[in-house]
Amino acid sequence: MPIWASRADMLRVDAVCAGYGDIQVLTDVSLGVDPGEIVAIVGANGAGKSTLLRTIMGSLPARRGQVDFMGRSLSGVAPHLIAAAGIRLVPEGRRVFANLSVEDNLRAGAYLRPRAAVSQALQRIYALFPILAERRGQRASTLSGGQQQMLALGRALAAEPRLLMLDEPSLGLAPKIVEEIFQKLADLRGAEIGILLVEQNARKALALADRAYVLENGAVVLQGPARELSRNESVINAYLGGDA
């Protein structure tokens, strides 16, 4: 059970500014994610998408503004306590534990769960990703890139988070594997888990998401229902290759 009580307004980011040293990356960014909702953040490289996820996760303190999760402020809260509260990040590049087995990676993700709940969590993940069940005894380093992405996603889900954040899950993967990963994310819709998706493949992200935000130079320049944004002329020209 997460350490903070549940509320309908799961994640709220309000006028957040953040950066590194003398460089400000995010300027007055505001967004929200509700339970059961998939929200996409699209934008070019360097727009501040990964910085935003780090700020929410607490590994980069906000310089100004507010991040609330389940009705409680995350200001000054350590990342491990934010994780305990029910937020999980699948980082860019997957970062699985290469020398551990598939199952040990999953168990590492569930380390905060009661022992009795871990077995059930593993069974749910194996049902979602049958290839991980087949290879549960293999070292993670022997998996393909797509399988490692599934493992990274499964490891995050093993904690049974309330908010799942993903940073470029399609990066470096073959189109067939990207389709499979995005279908798995679609399968999670309606499970009362909120998903915040950072993805450079705007076409795939907008097709999957309920709502979306467009980030440019560290600021939100467009927002709304994902289907509407996918028909926006500026989005089409900048991120969808100039066609609808």
Buried (B, 14 or more C-beta within 10 A) or exposed (E): EBEBEEEEEBBBBBEBBBBEEEEBBBBEBBBBBBBBBBBBBBBBEEBBBBBBBBBBBBEBEBBEBBBBBBEBEBEEBEBEBBBBBBBBBBBBBBEBBEEBBBBBBBBBBBEBBEEEEBEEBBEEBBEBBEBBBEBBEBBBEEBEBBBBBBBBBBBBBBBBBBBBBBBBBBBEBEEEBBEBBBEBBEEBBEEEBBBBBBBBBBBBBBBBBBBBBBBBEBBBBBBEEBEBBBEBEEBBEBBBEEEE
